[in-house]
């Protein structure tokens, strides 16, 4: 019921047109992607409504659109957002500073997930990662390094995320490391390296579903990808493999932040704390979310391509999204010159 009503209610809540009579029931406005609506209702929203005695209203969309809406109109109590876009929200001043004393479940999550964008802002609720998947039936030599994307035999068969996705700019960082430079300080050499990858690029994609289609049709046989897309790719391409990269994958932490112009900050704290709980973290394993709560114990068959456990999580490379954001305008021009976007 939460999902059905959300599209009707959220417009009035964001517009500030909820009347005093209709506002008697407390309302928590949550901004998220809408990827797994049935499971989110069952695992999170409906149980939380019973706990808080409130109504949860959902506003859905991609990172950029939701962040822009929040900047213009406010009205969001809690936002689910990737760490790259979290930094954009911090820079735009749309998030309230976090009082960590109001989140007791922080004590149960991995240290690296407690404050991905600094102690003043929200924690991560899932330990995602950015790596490579490939079709093992078509790529004869296993992929074991980021540098393998540049192999000549992969000409026209690789996909990478578009620049304005969460992980697009990381591809420039990876290209720089391939030639021994930091893209932040030597973008010329980093983008020269990226230009050397261009012959292999079949497509720069913007959504997980787009990438799944590219794999399923055989248009690509390897891709730089976030792990949230892995289950669908495995389903479409049974021979797909997640590559164990010698340099390591990159951590992509989805965070929970409180809107500066939200109406219910105390409910927001209660909701975030609940989302970090062992109970809720365990349930979301079913949709491929890698838990950040240290008390969640998984069986080997549940882990799949997740970055699970303290060893796996600690080995992830942590991108400096604040520094990347400072270079984004210059990098975007370079990217567009290269890929014609």
C-alpha positions, -999 to 999 in steps of 0.1 A, spaced: 0 0 0 29 23 8 41 22 -29 6 28 -44 -1 58 -22 34 73 -25 30 88 -59 -2 106 -48 10 117 -14 45 127 -22 35 156 -45 14 172 -19 39 166 9 68 182 -12 45 210 -22 36 217 14 -1 212 7 -9 186 33 -36 200 55 -35 200 93 -62 173 94 -43 150 70 -11 157 88 -23 143 121 -6 110 112 31 116 111 46 113 76 82 104 68 92 113 32 119 90 18 137 96 -14 151 64 -32 156 47 -65 126 24 -65 146 -6 -76 129 -33 -54 96 -19 -44 79 -51 -32 109 -62 -11 114 -27 3 78 -26 14 80 -60 30 114 -58 46 115 -21 56 87 3 50 57 -16 64 76 -29 95 89 6 102 54 21 99 42 -3 127 72 7 148 69 45 144 31 48 141 37 69 110 32 69 72 61 64 49 59 82 16 83 74 -12 97 97 -38 116 78 -65 141 87 -93 177 86 -102 204 102 -81 208 134 -101 171 141 -105 162 134 -68 191 155 -56 181 184 -78 145 182 -66 157 182 -30 178 213 -37 149 232 -53 120 221 -31 133 204 0 107 184 18 127 151 19 133 136 54 157 108 44 176 102 11 191 70 -2 220 80 -24 254 68 -37 285 83 -21 295 102 -52 262 120 -53 263 124 -15 293 146 -20 273 167 -45 245 170 -19 270 181 7 285 207 -16 249 220 -24 241 222 13 210 201 12 219 176 40 216 182 77 246 174 99 243 140 116 240 137 154 257 103 158 244 98 193 210 93 178 222 63 158 231 36 183 233 9 156 264 27 142 283 7 168 274 -25 149 286 -15 114 321 -16 98 342 14 105 347 22 68 309 25 65 303 48 94 312 81 77 320 76 40 318 114 34 330 126 68 316 124 103 291 152 98 271 132 72 252 99 70 264 63 72 265 37 45 239 10 46 253 -12 19 289 -21 9 287 -20 -29 317 -23 -51 328 -14 -87 347 -40 -107 346 -60 -139 322 -87 -151 329 -108 -182 314 -136 -202 337 -165 -196 324 -184 -226 336 -156 -249 367 -142 -231 391 -171 -232 418 -157 -209 403 -148 -175 403 -111 -166 424 -105 -135 433 -68 -137 417 -35 -146 444 -33 -174 428 -63 -191 400 -40 -204 426 -26 -228 434 -60 -244 433 -58 -282 411 -89 -285 383 -70 -267 380 -44 -295 344 -32 -297 332 -55 -270 336 -36 -237 311 -13 -219 318 13 -193 295 36 -173 286 70 -187 304 99 -171 275 113 -151 268 80 -134 282 72 -99 312 54 -113 318 71 -146 346 94 -133 363 64 -116 371 50 -150 394 80 -155 411 73 -122 416 37 -133 430 48 -167 455 70 -149 466 42 -126 472 20 -157 500 43 -167 512 51 -132 497 86 -127 470 101 -105 442 115 -127 436 142 -101 470 157 -107 478 145 -142 445 144 -162 463 147 -195 481 114 -192 450 98 -176 427 107 -204 454 98 -230 452 63 -214 414 64 -215 417 73 -252 436 41 -257 407 22 -244 382 38 -268 386 13 -296 374 -14 -272 343 5 -261 311 -7 -276 289 15 -254 289 39 -224 258 29 -205 237 48 -180 215 21 -163 220 -14 -151 192 -26 -173 209 -12 -203 241 -31 -195 222 -63 -189 207 -60 -224 242 -54 -239 254 -86 -222 223 -107 -231 225 -97 -268 262 -105 -270 271 -69 -279 296 -67 -250 316 -95 -234 332 -74 -206 322 -44 -186 331 -22 -157 301 -25 -134 287 -20 -99 277 -52 -81 241 -43 -79 237 -53 -115 254 -86 -111 224 -108 -102 205 -97 -134 236 -102 -155 241 -137 -141 205 -145 -149 208 -132 -185 243 -147 -191 249 -179 -170 286 -179 -179 292 -143 -166 319 -140 -140 329 -114 -115 367 -108 -121 391 -111 -91 412 -80 -98 447 -78 -86 444 -41 -79 411 -45 -60 376 -32 -66 364 2 -56 341 7 -27 307 22 -37 288 31 -5 251 39 -7 244 63 21 215 75 42 213 113 47 188 136 64 174 165 45 181 199 59 146 211 50 128 179 60 99 181 84 106 151 106 143 148 116 136 126 147 117 101 126 145 102 101 170 92 128 147 64 139 144 52 103 181 53 95 189 34 128 164 8 118 178 3 84 212 -3 99 199 -30 123 209 -66 120 173 -76 114 168 -54 83 204 -59 69 198 -96 69 166 -93 50 181 -72 22 207 -98 14 179 -114 -6 180 -85 -31 218 -85 -33 227 -58 -7 260 -65 9 255 -59 47 275 -34 66 263 -47 100 290 -68 114 265 -91 132 250 -104 99 263 -139 92 260 -153 57 264 -188 43 288 -192 14 260 -197 -11 245 -163 -1 276 -143 -7 279 -145 -44 296 -114 -58 292 -93 -26 320 -77 -7 311 -95 25 330 -96 58 357 -74 73 385 -88 51 367 -82 18 354 -48 28 388 -36 41 404 -45 7 381 -22 -13 398 9 -26 380 40 -13 376 67 -40 381 104 -30 348 117 -43 354 151 -28 385 155 -49 369 140 -79 339 163 -76 363 193 -77 377 181 -110 344 170 -125 338 200 -148 372 196 -165 369 159 -167 335 160 -182 347 182 -210 376 158 -217 352 128 -215 328 144 -240 356 153 -264 366 117 -263 333 98 -264 312 125 -282 286 129 -255 
